[in-house]
Amino acid sequence: MLRSVFLAAAGSSRMERLISSVPVSKGIVQRFVAGAGVDDALRTSRVLADDGLAVSLDHLGEDTLTAEQAAATRDQYLLLLSRLKSAGLTPAAEVSLKLSAVGQKLDDKMAYEYASAICAAAAEAGTTVTLDAEDHSTTDSTLEILSELRRDHPSTGAVLQAYLRRTEGDCRELATAGSRVRLCKGAYAEPESVAYQSALDVDKAYVRCLNILMSGEGYPMVATHDPRLIAIAEDRARWFDRQSDEFEFQLLFGVRPEEQTRLAAAGHTVRVYVPYGDQWYGYLMRRLAERPANVAFFGKALTSKK
Ligand SMILES: Cc1cc2nc3c(=O)[nH]c(=O)nc-3n(C[C@H](O)[C@H](O)[C@H](O)COP(=O)(O)OP(=O)(O)OC[C@H]3O[C@@H](n4cnc5c(N)ncnc54)[C@H](O)[C@@H]3O)c2cc1C
């Protein structure tokens, strides 16, 4: 119930105007977002890298409505990649990209061209790009663009959402040699016709997808904070004899940081997904939807004078 309220709020521009008037420095935003600018992104990446954690940086922004905004997003990624390279933070840091931020909803071809420029800059900087998964209406287009990008940039990562009924099939298609695939539960409000609705069904689907990816030839990126799924992933990695450079765990910045450290200390590759930028509204609403306890924290931050 609470989840659907927050996911509905994520798409409301009125709520966005209201909530976004809270400065980025407010506690709840600061917990999940590295800061507003590229310097904040670099500072956070440095701290995480010094702790032995890999990073995937996301320049916040989605559902871009104009070609100018899409080009500006591309330029932000080009700047970020060049700064990461100069700071010696590649390959520890890669980038995550939402195709909707580079114009997917305006023109698929433009989104492909801008994503391709970002992949080329990432290659030049010695790192990689992963295409985030968005709502189900974009999945076909995203997977088509992924396959085009992989012709020139085979290390481009995919994201698959276990809650979508189609995803086991997509896992089979993508579990090929060299294919980097992030598996997450899925963060959007989706209808029953396309997505499992109960937490139990989503978890079961996650395990079926994990089995396909872990037994396949690709590089699974296990993106979850769920202790049970993390334990199952560790078990499957042992079963399929995967070494620490043959799969990785991924967690979000600000979520279960002690688990991030524990997994890294146990010898696993751990990547932290770090969002930055001033367009944090949709991202934050999805994080609140995931955990009721965050809502109290959010209320306190909104009413705090600091
Ligand atoms: C690295 C990474 C990348 C992602 N990329 C995408 C993407 O491209 N597309 C997409 O749709 N989704 C993405 N997601 C989000 C994902 O789909 C889930 O919505 C999110 O991870 C919550 O699911 P969970 O697997 O952690 O399990 P849950 O069952 O939601 O959570 C398990 C436990 O983790 C902790 N936890 C989870 N979320 C939070 C939170 N927000 N705050 C505090 N504690 C929390 C709680 O202890 C909770 O009990 C990504 C997630 C990660 C970790």
The ligand as an SDF file (V2000), in Angstrom:
LIG
                    3D

 53 58  0  0  0  0  0  0  0  0999 V2000
   22.9800   -1.7080   -7.4540 C   0  0  0  0  0  0  0  0  0  0  0  0
   21.5110   -1.6510   -7.7120 C   0  0  0  0  0  0  0  0  0  0  0  0
   21.0620   -1.2030   -8.9410 C   0  0  0  0  0  0  0  0  0  0  0  0
   19.7010   -1.1590   -9.2080 C   0  0  0  0  0  0  0  0  0  0  0  0
   19.2760   -0.8200  -10.4610 N   0  0  0  0  0  0  0  0  0  0  0  0
   17.9660   -0.8820  -10.7440 C   0  0  0  0  0  0  0  0  0  0  0  0
   17.4950   -0.6630  -12.0720 C   0  0  0  0  0  0  0  0  0  0  0  0
   18.2520   -0.3880  -13.0020 O   0  0  0  0  0  0  0  0  0  0  0  0
   16.1560   -0.7410  -12.2940 N   0  0  0  0  0  0  0  0  0  0  0  0
   15.2600   -1.0490  -11.2860 C   0  0  0  0  0  0  0  0  0  0  0  0
   14.0500   -1.1540  -11.5590 O   0  0  0  0  0  0  0  0  0  0  0  0
   15.6880   -1.2520  -10.0280 N   0  0  0  0  0  0  0  0  0  0  0  0
   17.0010   -1.1710   -9.7340 C   0  0  0  0  0  0  0  0  0  0  0  0
   17.4180   -1.4000   -8.4530 N   0  0  0  0  0  0  0  0  0  0  0  0
   16.4220   -1.4270   -7.3380 C   0  0  0  0  0  0  0  0  0  0  0  0
   15.8610   -2.8100   -7.1270 C   0  0  0  0  0  0  0  0  0  0  0  0
   15.0430   -3.1890   -8.2050 O   0  0  0  0  0  0  0  0  0  0  0  0
   15.0340   -2.8640   -5.8320 C   0  0  0  0  0  0  0  0  0  0  0  0
   13.9630   -1.9850   -5.9190 O   0  0  0  0  0  0  0  0  0  0  0  0
   15.8340   -2.5210   -4.5910 C   0  0  0  0  0  0  0  0  0  0  0  0
   17.1240   -3.0330   -4.6580 O   0  0  0  0  0  0  0  0  0  0  0  0
   15.1570   -3.1290   -3.3420 C   0  0  0  0  0  0  0  0  0  0  0  0
   15.0990   -4.5300   -3.4690 O   0  0  0  0  0  0  0  0  0  0  0  0
   16.0340   -5.5230   -2.6430 P   0  0  0  0  0  0  0  0  0  0  0  0
   16.4990   -6.5650   -3.6190 O   0  0  0  0  0  0  0  0  0  0  0  0
   17.1090   -4.8150   -1.9870 O   0  0  0  0  0  0  0  0  0  0  0  0
   15.0520   -6.2730   -1.6750 O   0  0  0  0  0  0  0  0  0  0  0  0
   14.0080   -5.7320   -0.6030 P   0  0  0  0  0  0  0  0  0  0  0  0
   13.1900   -6.9220   -0.2550 O   0  0  0  0  0  0  0  0  0  0  0  0
   13.3240   -4.5050   -1.0800 O   0  0  0  0  0  0  0  0  0  0  0  0
   14.9350   -5.3240    0.6190 O   0  0  0  0  0  0  0  0  0  0  0  0
   15.6400   -6.2610    1.4000 C   0  0  0  0  0  0  0  0  0  0  0  0
   16.2120   -5.5480    2.6140 C   0  0  0  0  0  0  0  0  0  0  0  0
   17.1730   -4.5860    2.1800 O   0  0  0  0  0  0  0  0  0  0  0  0
   17.0630   -3.3810    2.9080 C   0  0  0  0  0  0  0  0  0  0  0  0
   16.6340   -2.3120    1.9990 N   0  0  0  0  0  0  0  0  0  0  0  0
   16.1790   -2.4500    0.7310 C   0  0  0  0  0  0  0  0  0  0  0  0
   15.9150   -1.2600    0.1740 N   0  0  0  0  0  0  0  0  0  0  0  0
   16.1670   -0.3450    1.1180 C   0  0  0  0  0  0  0  0  0  0  0  0
   16.1070    1.0710    1.1490 C   0  0  0  0  0  0  0  0  0  0  0  0
   15.6880    1.7730    0.0900 N   0  0  0  0  0  0  0  0  0  0  0  0
   16.4630    1.7000    2.2930 N   0  0  0  0  0  0  0  0  0  0  0  0
   16.8950    1.0020    3.3630 C   0  0  0  0  0  0  0  0  0  0  0  0
   16.9900   -0.3540    3.3950 N   0  0  0  0  0  0  0  0  0  0  0  0
   16.6360   -1.0060    2.2930 C   0  0  0  0  0  0  0  0  0  0  0  0
   16.0510   -3.6470    3.9940 C   0  0  0  0  0  0  0  0  0  0  0  0
   16.7360   -4.1460    5.1080 O   0  0  0  0  0  0  0  0  0  0  0  0
   15.1880   -4.7310    3.3800 C   0  0  0  0  0  0  0  0  0  0  0  0
   14.5180   -5.5050    4.3420 O   0  0  0  0  0  0  0  0  0  0  0  0
   18.7800   -1.5120   -8.1780 C   0  0  0  0  0  0  0  0  0  0  0  0
   19.2290   -1.9710   -6.9460 C   0  0  0  0  0  0  0  0  0  0  0  0
   20.5780   -2.0580   -6.7120 C   0  0  0  0  0  0  0  0  0  0  0  0
   21.0280   -2.6000   -5.3830 C   0  0  0  0  0  0  0  0  0  0  0  0
  1  2  1  0
  2  3  1  0
  2 52  2  0
  3  4  2  0
  4  5  1  0
  4 50  1  0
  5  6  2  0
  6  7  1  0
  6 13  1  0
  7  8  2  0
  7  9  1  0
  9 10  1  0
 10 11  2  0
 10 12  1  0
 12 13  2  0
 13 14  1  0
 14 15  1  0
 14 50  1  0
 15 16  1  0
 16 17  1  0
 16 18  1  0
 18 19  1  0
 18 20  1  0
 20 21  1  0
 20 22  1  0
 22 23  1  0
 23 24  1  0
 24 25  2  0
 24 26  1  0
 24 27  1  0
 27 28  1  0
 28 29  2  0
 28 30  1  0
 28 31  1  0
 31 32  1  0
 32 33  1  0
 33 34  1  0
 33 48  1  0
 34 35  1  0
 35 36  1  0
 35 46  1  0
 36 37  1  0
 36 45  1  0
 37 38  2  0
 38 39  1  0
 39 40  1  0
 39 45  2  0
 40 41  1  0
 40 42  2  0
 42 43  1  0
 43 44  2  0
 44 45  1  0
 46 47  1  0
 46 48  1  0
 48 49  1  0
 50 51  2  0
 51 52  1  0
 52 53  1  0
M  END
$$$$
